[in-house]
Amino acid sequence: MQDHLINNGLPALFLLSFLASTLLPLGSEWLLVILIIHGRSVESVVTVATIGNYLGACTTYLIGLWGSQFLITKILRIDEKNMARAHTLYGKYGCWSLLLSWLPVVGDPLCLVGGIFKVRFFRYSVLVFSGKLARYIAVALLTSMSLH
């Protein structure tokens, strides 16, 4: 099993990173660490994990963007007055929270809210990609430093 995982590690890392950035409760850091320990280049695993995680976050963003009316009215049951207040507050400060999209538990809902509040996709992409890249770089560096 270990050989299979190492030989197919980058596609597996991409898939796991993608799924971990949707609303599924998964983590991908463990596979990134295993691949580095087994000699995969830090640059390749960080790149693959970041792109997979970013694309998963974009999927969550699109769910928020396209399903916002359903989510707001049927699932969250937020009235128009509270929604307008939340939109104003999010417009002032909220989009910067997307830098924290890498955090467990709250990161995926932040991406969903970014879609619900229709954050411009370029801004969304820069903030989310930056946060996710920084997280994977930190994990990879800590792993590499522990090996030496």
C-alpha positions as CSV (number, residue, x, y, z in Angstrom):
1,M,0.0,0.0,0.0
2,Q,2.8,2.4,0.9
3,D,4.5,1.9,-2.5
4,H,1.3,2.4,-4.3
5,L,0.7,5.7,-2.4
6,I,4.2,6.9,-3.0
7,N,4.1,6.0,-6.7
8,N,0.8,7.6,-7.2
9,G,1.3,10.3,-4.6
10,L,0.9,13.4,-6.6
11,P,-2.4,12.5,-8.1
12,A,-3.6,11.3,-4.7
13,L,-2.4,14.5,-3.1
14,F,-4.2,16.6,-5.7
15,L,-7.5,14.7,-5.2
16,L,-7.2,14.7,-1.4
17,S,-6.3,18.4,-1.3
18,F,-9.2,19.2,-3.6
19,L,-11.7,17.2,-1.5
20,A,-10.3,18.6,1.7
21,S,-11.1,22.1,0.5
22,T,-14.8,21.4,-0.1
23,L,-17.2,21.0,2.7
24,L,-15.9,17.4,3.4
25,P,-14.1,17.0,6.7
26,L,-10.7,15.8,5.3
27,G,-7.1,16.8,5.7
28,S,-4.3,16.6,3.1
29,E,-1.3,17.7,5.1
30,W,-0.5,14.2,6.3
31,L,0.0,13.0,2.7
32,L,2.1,16.0,1.9
33,V,4.4,15.1,4.8
34,I,4.6,11.5,3.8
35,L,5.6,12.4,0.2
36,I,8.3,14.7,1.4
37,I,9.6,12.1,3.8
38,H,9.8,9.6,0.9
39,G,11.8,12.0,-1.2
40,R,9.3,13.9,-3.4
41,S,10.4,17.4,-4.1
42,V,9.1,20.1,-1.7
43,E,8.2,22.3,-4.7
44,S,6.2,19.6,-6.5
45,V,4.1,18.6,-3.5
46,V,3.5,22.2,-2.4
47,T,2.4,23.1,-5.9
48,V,0.1,20.1,-6.4
49,A,-1.5,20.4,-2.9
50,T,-2.0,24.2,-3.3
51,I,-3.6,23.9,-6.7
52,G,-5.8,21.1,-5.7
53,N,-6.9,22.9,-2.5
54,Y,-7.5,26.1,-4.3
55,L,-9.6,24.4,-7.0
56,G,-11.7,22.7,-4.2
57,A,-12.2,26.1,-2.6
58,C,-13.3,27.5,-6.0
59,T,-15.9,24.7,-6.1
60,T,-17.2,25.8,-2.7
61,Y,-17.2,29.4,-3.8
62,L,-19.3,28.5,-6.8
63,I,-21.8,26.6,-4.6
64,G,-22.1,29.8,-2.6
65,L,-22.4,32.0,-5.7
66,W,-24.9,29.9,-7.6
67,G,-26.8,28.5,-4.6
68,S,-26.9,31.7,-2.5
69,Q,-30.6,32.3,-2.7
70,F,-31.4,28.8,-1.7
71,L,-28.8,28.7,1.1
72,I,-29.9,32.1,2.5
73,T,-33.7,31.5,2.4
74,K,-34.1,27.8,2.9
75,I,-31.1,26.6,4.9
76,L,-29.9,29.6,6.9
77,R,-33.3,31.3,7.0
78,I,-31.9,34.8,7.1
79,D,-34.4,37.6,6.4
80,E,-33.6,40.5,4.0
81,K,-32.9,43.0,6.8
82,N,-30.3,40.8,8.4
83,M,-28.8,39.8,5.1
84,A,-28.4,43.4,4.1
85,R,-26.6,44.1,7.4
86,A,-24.4,41.1,7.0
87,H,-23.6,42.1,3.4
88,T,-22.5,45.6,4.5
89,L,-20.4,44.2,7.3
90,Y,-18.8,41.6,5.1
91,G,-18.2,44.2,2.4
92,K,-16.1,46.3,4.8
93,Y,-14.1,43.6,6.5
94,G,-15.1,40.1,5.5
95,C,-13.3,39.4,2.3
96,W,-9.9,39.6,4.2
97,S,-11.1,36.6,6.2
98,L,-10.5,34.6,3.0
99,L,-6.8,34.7,3.9
100,L,-7.8,32.2,6.7
101,S,-9.5,29.8,4.3
102,W,-6.7,27.3,5.1
103,L,-8.0,26.9,8.7
104,P,-9.7,23.7,9.7
105,V,-13.4,23.8,10.4
106,V,-13.9,27.5,9.4
107,G,-12.0,27.7,6.2
108,D,-14.5,26.0,3.9
109,P,-17.5,28.0,5.2
110,L,-15.4,31.2,4.6
111,C,-15.1,30.2,1.0
112,L,-18.8,29.5,0.8
113,V,-19.6,32.9,2.3
114,G,-17.3,34.5,-0.2
115,G,-19.5,33.1,-2.9
116,I,-22.7,34.0,-1.2
117,F,-21.5,37.6,-0.9
118,K,-20.2,37.6,-4.4
119,V,-16.6,38.6,-3.7
120,R,-15.0,39.4,-7.0
121,F,-13.3,36.2,-8.3
122,F,-9.9,37.8,-8.8
123,R,-9.8,39.1,-5.2
124,Y,-11.2,35.8,-3.9
125,S,-8.5,33.9,-5.9
126,V,-5.6,36.0,-4.6
127,L,-6.6,35.8,-1.0
128,V,-7.5,32.1,-1.0
129,F,-4.6,31.0,-3.0
130,S,-2.2,33.0,-0.9
131,G,-3.5,31.6,2.4
132,K,-3.4,28.0,1.1
133,L,0.1,28.4,-0.4
134,A,1.4,29.8,2.8
135,R,0.0,26.9,4.8
136,Y,1.5,24.2,2.6
137,I,4.8,26.0,2.5
138,A,4.9,26.1,6.3
139,V,4.0,22.4,6.6
140,A,6.6,21.5,3.9
141,L,9.3,23.6,5.6
142,L,8.6,22.2,9.0
143,T,8.8,18.7,7.6
144,S,12.0,19.3,5.7
145,M,13.6,20.9,8.8
146,S,12.7,18.0,10.9
147,L,14.4,15.6,8.4
148,H,17.8,17.4,8.7
